[in-house]
Every structure is written in C-alpha cells, then in structure tokens.
Amino acid sequence: MSIESHLVELTRRHRALEREIEGERNHPASNEIKLKELKRKKLHLKEEIEKIKQKTAA
C-alpha cells in the first residue's frame, strides 16, 4: 500500500469514527465508556495521520 493510499484510508476511518461519535452523542442513552473509546481511537488515527504528513513533508 502506498503512503498516499494509506493516508486516504486513515482519513476515511477518522471521518467514520467522527460520524459514529456524533451518532452516539445524539443517542438519548449515550454510553460514556463507548464514547471515550471511540474518541481514543479517533485521536490515535489523527496522530498517525499527522506523523505520515510530517514524514512526507520532510
């Protein structure tokens, strides 16, 4: 997998998590534990995306 396609895939997964988090927040009985886990995964993806962008910019 090329770096560009990997970056695209990570960005797609990040957006999907964003939508899932929003859906969970809008749910009347939202699960705080699930929200924290989703946010942690989203942050991990964001950090990975930033690392790749920094490496390719150098």
Secondary structure, 3 states (H helix, E strand, C coil): CCHHHHHHHHHHHHHHHHHHHHHHHHCCCCCHHHHHHHHHHHHHHHHHHHHHHHHHHC
